[in-house]
């Protein structure tokens, strides 16, 4: 472990040196890339330096105890030794945790896509509820939310909705939301009071920057068409809606929320880059580890991750078998307790795998 820590400390110093050179300092993209890499190592390096300093203090205290010349000094050294031993144990555990490879996407902004699944209009209504839940969670975290695209239904639901969340650590928190969300409740359209079960899928993608994925304009097919809406004044009479197809991967994105074709194209490209990056990273992950255990953050939507039971005010996350009887608060964005539990679970799994 110490060799790994020293290598990381050397890398931290190397990045510091590079950022001070004219070549890197004059290139904003390169400087930002190096600064992000250095920031990712900062806590590890500072903790390691503290560990080494306290290790040296422990050696000094034990040396005084071995000499045993001054009883009063030995008593103080004994107290310091006990305190340092406990502190070093805690620091060692922290270092083991920090050595677990960090998800390189954790500090990125996030694209969240919600789609109604089985359940018809009730699934669409729950998709709208989830969108509101994430909006409120983002507000509590002081993140900014920008609607990218949506396909609304007549009763106020969404067949699908995509939005960008910008803020410190957005992806690191929201990546645990990827998967199938199941809802059990009496729909507004139900006249006999029966509980229905519906499902909504959520994909969580890191926002792709130009340095992350290179998209050749020649690989794009861009079609424009007249946007559809609820009717009346909401129908756009110009060809402002945009459909973008990335020919090499077959990824297709449509945007029609803005009246401006230019704005719809810009938002569509934001989603497209995120989807292409996610596909690229999924292929790389598969190549590195065919038996990868965790799909968290990969956008995998094949597994039911959570059940929202409204009659019982209960929410259950099936990945960690955690149940909370505060669904009303959860839907108001108070999700942190469960997200923290999920983060701890998967970080512990990673630590075990790395050991």
TAQUI-V728332 format. One record per residue. RES is the residue in three letters. SS is DSSP state (a for helix, b for strand, c for the rest). PHI is phi in whole degrees, 0 to 359 (NA if undefined). D_FIRST is the distance of its C-alpha to the first C-alpha in Angstrom with 1 decimal. Layout:
RES:SS:PHI:D_FIRST, RES:SS:PHI:D_FIRST
This chain:
UNK:c:NA:0.0, UNK:a:296:3.8, UNK:a:297:5.4, UNK:a:298:5.2, UNK:a:295:6.3, UNK:a:294:8.7, UNK:a:295:10.0, UNK:a:292:10.7, UNK:a:296:12.5, UNK:a:294:14.4, UNK:a:295:15.4, UNK:a:301:16.7, UNK:a:292:18.7, UNK:a:297:20.0, UNK:a:295:21.3, UNK:a:301:22.9, UNK:a:295:24.7, UNK:a:299:25.8, UNK:a:292:27.3, UNK:c:271:29.3, UNK:c:279:31.0, UNK:a:295:34.4, UNK:a:299:33.6, UNK:a:281:31.1, UNK:a:298:32.8, UNK:c:271:36.1, UNK:c:246:34.8, UNK:a:304:34.3, UNK:a:294:32.5, UNK:a:294:30.0, UNK:a:297:29.5, UNK:a:297:28.9, UNK:a:297:26.4, UNK:a:291:24.3, UNK:a:295:24.8, UNK:a:295:23.6, UNK:a:296:20.4, UNK:a:292:19.8, UNK:a:299:20.7, UNK:a:292:18.2, UNK:a:262:15.4, UNK:a:301:17.2, UNK:a:296:16.1, UNK:a:300:12.3, UNK:a:293:13.1, UNK:a:296:15.6, UNK:a:293:13.5, UNK:a:296:10.9, UNK:a:296:14.0, UNK:a:295:15.5, UNK:a:300:12.7, UNK:a:294:13.0, UNK:a:295:16.8, UNK:a:288:17.0, UNK:a:297:15.1, UNK:a:294:17.8, UNK:a:297:20.5, UNK:a:295:19.5, UNK:a:300:19.8, UNK:a:296:23.2, UNK:a:296:24.4, UNK:a:292:23.7, UNK:a:294:25.5, UNK:a:296:28.5, UNK:a:293:28.6, UNK:a:293:28.6, UNK:a:288:31.5, UNK:c:57:33.4, UNK:c:277:36.2, UNK:c:243:36.8, UNK:a:304:36.9, UNK:a:294:36.7, UNK:a:294:33.8, UNK:a:295:32.0, UNK:a:296:32.7, UNK:a:295:31.1, UNK:a:295:28.1, UNK:a:295:27.8, UNK:a:297:27.9, UNK:a:295:25.3, UNK:a:300:22.9, UNK:a:298:23.4, UNK:a:295:22.8, UNK:a:291:19.7, UNK:a:298:18.1, UNK:a:294:18.9, UNK:a:296:17.7, UNK:a:293:14.3, UNK:a:298:14.0, UNK:a:293:15.1, UNK:a:294:12.9, UNK:a:296:9.7, UNK:a:296:11.4, UNK:a:296:12.3, UNK:a:295:8.9, UNK:a:299:8.0, UNK:a:294:11.5, UNK:a:290:11.3, UNK:a:283:8.6, UNK:c:299:11.3, UNK:c:307:13.4, UNK:c:279:16.4, UNK:c:297:19.9, UNK:c:297:21.3, UNK:c:269:24.6, UNK:c:304:23.9, UNK:c:268:25.5, UNK:c:278:28.5, UNK:c:291:32.0, UNK:b:229:33.0, UNK:b:255:36.0, UNK:b:247:37.1, UNK:b:239:39.7, UNK:b:244:41.7, UNK:b:230:44.2, UNK:b:290:46.7, UNK:c:250:46.5, UNK:c:292:48.8, UNK:c:126:51.3, UNK:a:60:53.4, UNK:a:297:54.4, UNK:a:295:52.5, UNK:a:295:49.2, UNK:a:295:50.1, UNK:a:294:50.8, UNK:a:289:47.5, UNK:a:301:45.8, UNK:a:294:47.6, UNK:a:295:46.3, UNK:a:295:42.7, UNK:a:302:43.2, UNK:a:297:44.6, UNK:a:298:41.8, UNK:a:291:39.2, UNK:a:299:41.5, UNK:a:290:41.5, UNK:a:297:37.8, UNK:a:299:37.3, UNK:a:296:39.9, UNK:a:295:38.1, UNK:c:267:34.9, UNK:c:61:37.1, UNK:c:264:36.5, UNK:b:254:39.2, UNK:b:244:40.7, UNK:b:233:42.8, UNK:b:291:44.8, UNK:b:257:44.6, UNK:b:202:46.8, UNK:b:204:48.6, UNK:b:227:51.2, UNK:b:278:53.1, UNK:c:252:55.4, UNK:c:294:58.8, UNK:c:263:57.7, UNK:c:96:54.9, UNK:c:266:52.1, UNK:b:228:49.9, UNK:b:293:49.7, UNK:b:200:46.7, UNK:b:210:45.2, UNK:b:234:42.5, UNK:b:212:41.1, UNK:b:253:38.5, UNK:b:246:36.4, UNK:b:247:35.2, UNK:c:161:33.0, UNK:c:299:29.6, UNK:c:74:27.2, UNK:a:302:30.1, UNK:a:292:28.4, UNK:a:299:25.4, UNK:a:265:28.0, UNK:a:280:30.7, UNK:a:299:28.8, UNK:a:285:28.9, UNK:a:273:32.7, UNK:c:291:33.0, UNK:b:145:35.0, UNK:b:265:38.4, UNK:b:253:39.8, UNK:b:255:42.6, UNK:b:240:45.3, UNK:b:236:47.9, UNK:b:193:50.9, UNK:c:273:54.6, UNK:c:295:55.1, UNK:c:298:57.5, UNK:c:272:59.7, UNK:c:275:60.0, UNK:c:266:63.4, UNK:c:254:63.1, UNK:c:74:60.0, UNK:c:277:57.9, UNK:c:279:54.1, UNK:b:249:52.7, UNK:b:246:49.2, UNK:b:229:48.0, UNK:b:222:44.8, UNK:b:226:43.3, UNK:b:257:40.4, UNK:b:236:37.9, UNK:b:248:35.8, UNK:b:236:33.2, UNK:b:237:32.4, UNK:b:290:30.5, UNK:c:294:33.1, UNK:c:270:33.0, UNK:c:262:33.4, UNK:c:301:35.1, UNK:c:284:31.9, UNK:c:274:30.5, UNK:c:214:33.5, UNK:c:257:36.5, UNK:c:252:39.7, UNK:c:282:42.7, UNK:a:306:45.9, UNK:a:289:47.7, UNK:a:270:45.6, UNK:b:252:47.0, UNK:b:246:50.3, UNK:b:245:51.5, UNK:b:248:54.4, UNK:b:245:56.2, UNK:b:206:58.3, UNK:c:278:60.1, UNK:c:289:57.9, UNK:c:260:59.0, UNK:c:202:59.2, UNK:c:282:61.0, UNK:c:111:64.3, UNK:a:63:66.7, UNK:a:290:65.2, UNK:a:277:61.7, UNK:c:280:62.5, UNK:c:277:61.6, UNK:c:266:64.6, UNK:c:240:62.6, UNK:c:279:60.1, UNK:c:262:57.1, UNK:b:288:54.8, UNK:b:230:52.3, UNK:b:239:50.7, UNK:b:246:47.9, UNK:b:244:47.0, UNK:b:270:44.0, UNK:c:299:45.6, UNK:c:296:42.6, UNK:c:253:40.9, UNK:c:80:44.0, UNK:b:291:42.5, UNK:b:236:45.5, UNK:b:229:45.6, UNK:b:239:48.8, UNK:b:224:49.4, UNK:c:215:52.7, UNK:c:288:52.1, UNK:c:271:53.1, UNK:c:281:56.6, UNK:c:265:55.4, UNK:a:299:54.5, UNK:a:298:52.2, UNK:a:292:50.2, UNK:a:297:50.0, UNK:a:295:48.7, UNK:a:297:46.0, UNK:a:292:44.8, UNK:a:298:45.0, UNK:a:292:42.8, UNK:a:298:40.1, UNK:a:293:40.0, UNK:a:300:40.4, UNK:a:300:37.4, UNK:a:296:35.2, UNK:a:292:36.4, UNK:a:294:36.0, UNK:a:297:32.4, UNK:a:299:31.6, UNK:a:294:33.2, UNK:a:299:31.3, UNK:a:291:27.9, UNK:a:296:29.0, UNK:a:294:29.9, UNK:a:294:26.6, UNK:a:299:24.8, UNK:a:295:27.1, UNK:a:292:26.6, UNK:a:285:22.8, UNK:c:211:23.0, UNK:c:291:26.4, UNK:c:253:25.2, UNK:c:303:23.6, UNK:c:279:23.9, UNK:c:258:24.3, UNK:c:253:27.1, UNK:c:297:26.6, UNK:c:84:27.5, UNK:c:270:28.8, UNK:c:84:32.4, UNK:c:295:32.9, UNK:c:236:36.0, UNK:c:271:36.7, UNK:c:239:35.7, UNK:b:288:37.3, UNK:b:256:34.8, UNK:b:207:37.0, UNK:b:239:40.5, UNK:b:250:42.7, UNK:b:255:45.5, UNK:c:288:48.0, UNK:c:302:50.6, UNK:c:261:48.0, UNK:c:52:46.1, UNK:b:241:43.0, UNK:b:231:40.0, UNK:b:234:37.6, UNK:b:262:34.3, UNK:c:282:34.1, UNK:c:288:30.4, UNK:c:238:29.4, UNK:c:52:32.8, UNK:b:254:33.3, UNK:b:237:36.9, UNK:b:237:38.3, UNK:c:259:42.0, UNK:c:210:42.2, UNK:a:299:42.8, UNK:a:300:45.3, UNK:a:289:42.7, UNK:a:301:40.1, UNK:a:291:42.7, UNK:c:271:43.2, UNK:c:98:39.6, UNK:c:273:38.0, UNK:c:254:35.2, UNK:a:298:32.1, UNK:a:301:31.7, UNK:a:287:31.4, UNK:a:296:29.2, UNK:a:297:26.7, UNK:a:295:26.8, UNK:a:295:26.2, UNK:a:299:23.3, UNK:a:299:21.6, UNK:a:300:22.4, UNK:a:286:21.0, UNK:a:293:17.8, UNK:a:295:17.3, UNK:a:300:18.2, UNK:a:294:15.6, UNK:a:301:12.8, UNK:a:296:14.3, UNK:a:292:14.6, UNK:a:282:11.1, UNK:c:295:9.9
